[in-house]
């Protein structure tokens, strides 16, 4: 039977191991020009996804189109907000590859949006995002009394 101190160390190890993958998932929160570049990528991809998704939804598509365009609109909203950016980027890749294989009239834009979604999933949201507020590095200032 482990002693009390051994149990505490095991729980500390568990806490550290759970925190590490979350921090690795949201590892990029650059400021300055790189942060502005990520913001620009997120805004352009989000606006295009929302525009295409809403425009196609208003045209009464078949059921498969409704699901795909709803996912595209949702991914665009998440990218605009910078919320769950790695998962939103993967969602964008899936939706755009689905669109590329189901229709051929806008293959070029599907490939570009899929590439931007993959890049955002790999790089992260940047400092101007909800993800940075929720999961970014925190700074604690300790003042002397």
C-alpha positions as CSV (number, residue, x, y, z in Angstrom):
1,X,0.0,0.0,0.0
2,X,1.5,3.4,-1.0
3,X,2.3,5.9,1.6
4,X,0.5,9.3,1.7
5,X,3.4,11.1,0.0
6,X,3.6,8.6,-2.8
7,X,-0.1,9.1,-3.6
8,X,0.3,12.8,-3.7
9,X,3.3,12.5,-6.2
10,X,1.2,10.2,-8.4
11,X,-1.6,12.7,-8.6
12,X,0.9,15.5,-9.4
13,X,2.2,13.4,-12.2
14,X,-1.3,12.8,-13.4
15,X,-2.1,16.5,-13.4
16,X,1.1,17.4,-15.3
17,X,0.5,14.7,-17.9
18,X,-3.1,15.9,-18.5
19,X,-2.0,19.5,-18.8
20,X,0.9,18.9,-21.3
21,X,-1.2,17.7,-24.3
22,X,-3.6,20.6,-23.9
23,X,-0.7,23.1,-23.9
24,X,0.9,21.3,-26.9
25,X,-2.4,21.5,-28.8
26,X,-2.6,25.3,-28.4
27,X,1.1,26.1,-28.6
28,X,1.2,29.0,-31.0
29,X,0.1,32.4,-29.7
30,X,2.6,34.7,-31.5
31,X,2.3,38.5,-31.2
32,X,3.5,41.1,-33.7
33,X,3.6,40.4,-37.4
34,X,3.2,36.6,-37.1
35,X,0.1,37.1,-34.9
36,X,-1.3,39.5,-37.5
37,X,-0.6,37.0,-40.2
38,X,-2.5,34.3,-38.4
39,X,-5.4,36.7,-37.7
40,X,-5.5,37.5,-41.4
41,X,-5.6,33.8,-42.4
42,X,-8.3,33.2,-39.8
43,X,-10.4,36.2,-41.0
44,X,-10.2,35.5,-44.7
45,X,-10.9,31.7,-44.3
46,X,-13.7,32.3,-41.9
47,X,-15.4,34.9,-44.1
48,X,-15.1,32.8,-47.2
49,X,-16.4,29.7,-45.4
50,X,-19.4,31.6,-43.9
51,X,-20.2,33.3,-47.2
52,X,-20.1,30.1,-49.2
53,X,-21.9,28.1,-46.6
54,X,-24.7,30.6,-46.1
55,X,-25.1,31.2,-49.8
56,X,-25.4,27.5,-50.6
57,X,-27.8,26.9,-47.7
58,X,-30.1,29.6,-49.0
59,X,-30.2,27.9,-52.4
60,X,-32.0,24.8,-50.9
61,X,-29.3,22.1,-51.4
62,X,-29.9,18.4,-51.0
63,X,-29.4,16.8,-47.5
64,X,-25.7,16.1,-48.1
65,X,-25.2,19.7,-49.1
66,X,-27.1,21.0,-46.0
67,X,-24.8,19.0,-43.7
68,X,-21.6,20.1,-45.5
69,X,-22.6,23.8,-45.7
70,X,-23.7,23.8,-42.1
71,X,-20.3,22.4,-41.1
72,X,-18.5,24.9,-43.3
73,X,-20.5,27.8,-41.7
74,X,-19.8,26.5,-38.2
75,X,-16.1,26.1,-39.0
76,X,-16.0,29.7,-40.4
77,X,-17.6,31.1,-37.3
78,X,-15.0,29.2,-35.1
79,X,-12.1,30.5,-37.2
80,X,-13.4,34.1,-37.1
81,X,-13.6,33.9,-33.3
82,X,-10.4,32.0,-32.9
83,X,-12.2,29.4,-30.8
84,X,-10.9,25.8,-30.8
85,X,-8.8,26.7,-33.8
86,X,-7.0,23.4,-34.3
87,X,-10.2,21.5,-34.3
88,X,-11.9,24.1,-36.6
89,X,-8.9,23.9,-39.0
90,X,-9.3,20.1,-39.2
91,X,-13.1,20.5,-39.7
92,X,-12.4,23.0,-42.6
93,X,-10.0,20.5,-44.2
94,X,-12.6,17.7,-44.0
95,X,-15.4,19.9,-45.4
96,X,-13.3,21.3,-48.2
97,X,-12.0,17.9,-49.3
98,X,-15.6,16.7,-49.2
99,X,-16.6,19.6,-51.4
100,X,-13.7,19.0,-53.7
101,X,-14.7,15.4,-54.3
102,X,-18.4,16.1,-54.6
103,X,-18.3,19.0,-57.1
104,X,-15.7,20.2,-59.5
105,X,-16.7,23.8,-60.3
106,X,-14.7,25.4,-57.5
107,X,-11.8,22.9,-57.0
108,X,-9.2,25.7,-56.7
109,X,-10.9,27.4,-53.8
110,X,-11.6,24.1,-52.1
111,X,-7.9,23.2,-52.2
112,X,-6.8,26.7,-51.0
113,X,-9.3,26.7,-48.1
114,X,-8.3,23.1,-47.2
115,X,-4.6,24.2,-47.1
116,X,-5.4,27.3,-45.0
117,X,-7.4,25.1,-42.6
118,X,-4.5,22.7,-42.3
119,X,-2.0,25.5,-41.7
120,X,-4.2,27.0,-39.0
121,X,-4.6,23.6,-37.4
122,X,-0.9,23.2,-37.3
123,X,0.2,26.7,-36.4
124,X,-2.6,27.7,-33.9
125,X,-4.8,30.8,-33.6
126,X,-2.4,33.6,-32.7
127,X,-2.6,36.0,-29.8
128,X,-5.8,37.8,-31.0
129,X,-8.2,34.9,-30.4
130,X,-10.4,33.4,-27.7
131,X,-8.1,30.4,-27.6
132,X,-5.2,32.7,-26.5
133,X,-7.4,34.1,-23.7
134,X,-8.5,30.7,-22.5
135,X,-5.4,28.6,-23.1
136,X,-2.5,31.1,-23.6
137,X,0.4,31.5,-21.3
138,X,-0.4,33.4,-18.2
139,X,1.8,36.0,-16.5
140,X,1.7,36.4,-12.8
141,X,3.3,39.4,-11.2
142,X,4.1,39.1,-7.5
143,X,4.5,42.4,-5.8
144,X,6.4,43.0,-2.6
145,X,4.3,44.1,0.3
